[in-house]
Amino acid sequence: MKNPGQKIGLMIGGAVFGTRERIRKIRGQIMGEKTAEAGKVYGFTVDAIDGQKKSLSDYKGQVLLIVNVASLCGYTPQYEGLEKLYRQYSSRGFKILAFPANEFGKQEPGTNAEIANFCRTKYSVSFDLFAKIKVKGEGICPLYHFLTTESGHNGDIPWNFTKFLIDRQGNVVARFGPQVEPLSKELTQNIESLL
């Protein structure tokens, strides 16, 4: 660069931009806006229900619905809706990642093998099931720690069948409570907007 004044101008501009970005991030944290790093969800490795390690980076470019599930819950029939949802959109790049958890009324007491058998025989589940984890409190799974504290859709998981929607770039774009049915317009419209 031949002009020293131009170089100084670029340096000042970069400093101002950097300051603006820091202010934007701090403002986002104060206002509760999404500040999670894009694609951070892909940095986690979890155990599949059969015990095999699974990197969430394998899902890059897919729209994801991450949901904590249980076999003995009043919401357990949502498995049927989740399976229909998966079959409806899977060919367009949609995946469901289900994580059994036993924090709420001890409604997921079974072993991983028992859970897998229940899901496949009772609800014909074909979407991805993972090993039982903790979704809140001491020993929380790192993925769920991220989802509930850093994703921009923060807050403790209130009950089974809480759902997080992830776009193709790995951003957590929405969170739905347990009462939101898998085939509800609220959820399907959000999924369709990302496909």
Residue, then its C-alpha position, 0 to 999 in steps of 0.5 A: m500500500k503506497n499511501p500511509g494515510q490510507k493504511i492508517g484509515l484502514m486500521i482505524g476502520g478495522a478498530v471501529f468495526g471490531t468495537r462495533e462487533r463487540i458492542r453488538k455481541i454485548r448488546g445481544q447478550i443483554m437483550g437475550e438475542k442469539t449470539a452463539e457462534a454459527g455451526k457450534v452445534y457441530g462441535f459435539t460428539v455424542d453416543a448413539i443408542d447402540g453406544q457408537k460415537k457420533s459427531l454432530s458434524d456428520y449432520k452439516g448441511q441438514v435441518l435438525l430437530i433435537v428433542n429430549v424424549a421419554s417412554l413413560c410420559g404423557y407426551t410419549p405419543q409425540y413419537e408418532g408425530l415425530e416419525k411422520l414429520y421425519r418421513q415427510y421431510s427427510s428426503r429434503g435434508f431433515k433429521i431428527l435427533a432424539f435424546p432419552a432423558n430421565e430427569f422428569g418424573k423418572q419417565e425414562p427408566g429403561t436401558n438404552a437397549e430397552i428404549a431402542n426396542f420400545c421406540r422401534t416396536k411401539y412407534s416404528v421410529s426410524f430417526d436417530l436415537f441417542a444414548k440416555i443423557k442428562v438434559k439439566g442439572e449436575g452432569i448435564c450433557p455438553l450438547y444440552h449445556f450449550l443448547t440451554t445456556e449459549s444457543g440464544h434460546n436459553g433456559d432449563i429444559p422444563w419437561n420431556f419433548t422440548k424441541f430445538l430447531i437447527d438450520r443448515q448452517g448449524n444455528v439454533v433458530a427456534r425452541f418449542g415447548p413440550q406441548v407443541e405437537p410435531l405436526s403442528k403448523e407452528l413447527t412445520q412452517n418453521i421447518e419448511s422455511l429452512l428446507 
